[in-house]
Amino acid sequence: MNIKERLTELPQVLIGLVSLSVALVVGSVIGANAVGEFNRVNDVVRVTGSARRALTSDYIVWQFRVESQAPSLQEAYKQVTVYTAKIRSYLESQGIPDKEIVFAALENVPLQENFNGRDTGRILAYRLTQRVKISSSDVDKIAALVNRANDLINEGIPMIADAPQYLYTDLAKLRVEMVAEAVQDAQKRAQSIAKATGSRIGRVRNVDTGVFQITSRFSTDVSDYGIYDTSSKEKDITAVVSVSFGLN
C-alpha cells in the first residue's frame, strides 16, 4: 500500500474512534442515570408517629380483707364470721348488689412456735383471713364507698384495704383506633420530610407498633414495657408507631 492510500484511510479510522468515544460517553451517562433512578426508587424514610387521648375509667375493682387470730380454730372462725356478717350488712345498706361482691374462701394459717429460728411444731394460734372483692361499672359509687371505709373500722372491723383499681373495659377497640391515628400522624411527618427534600412519599414499607402508655392525666411517665396506671380514674393513653415509607 502506497502513502496516498494510507492517508486516505486515516480519516476513516479517526471517525471510527470518535464514534466509539461518543458511544462510551453516552452509555456512561445513561448508566449513571439508571443507577441514580434505582437508588431513588429504593430510598426509604422512617418516621415516628403518635396519638394521644384522654380516658375516663369505666370500671373499678376494690379489694380488702379482715383477719382474726385466736388460740383455737373454732374461736378464730367465730370471730371472722362476725366480721363477715357485718361487712355483708354494711355493703347491702350502701346499695352494693350481691353480684358485684365476692367473698373468697377463708384462708387458714396455723402459727407455730419458733425456737432459735426453728418451728417446734407446736401451734400457738390460728389466723383466718377473709378477702372481699368488689367489682363494678359504677365507678363513682364505689370510689365514694372507698372513702367511707372508716365506717367499717368504727364498727370494730379490723379491715385492711387495698387501693382501688380504675380500669377501662374497651381497650382492644381503642388501641386499634389509636394505631390508625398514629400511622396518619407518621404519614404527615413523612410528607413534610419528603417535601423538604423535593420528593414524594410512596407506599408503606413497614410498620412497627410500640407499647401503649396508659398513665394518670398529664403524666410524663414512659416505660419500654408500657404502662397501665390503675391508680387514677382520669388517664391519658398514648400510642406510638414507627413507619417506613418509600420515596418517589
Summary of the structure (lengths in Angstrom):
residues: 248
radius of gyration: 38.2
end to end distance: 61.1
largest distance: 137.2
contacts: 658
relative contact order: 0.19
helix: 42%
strand: 37%
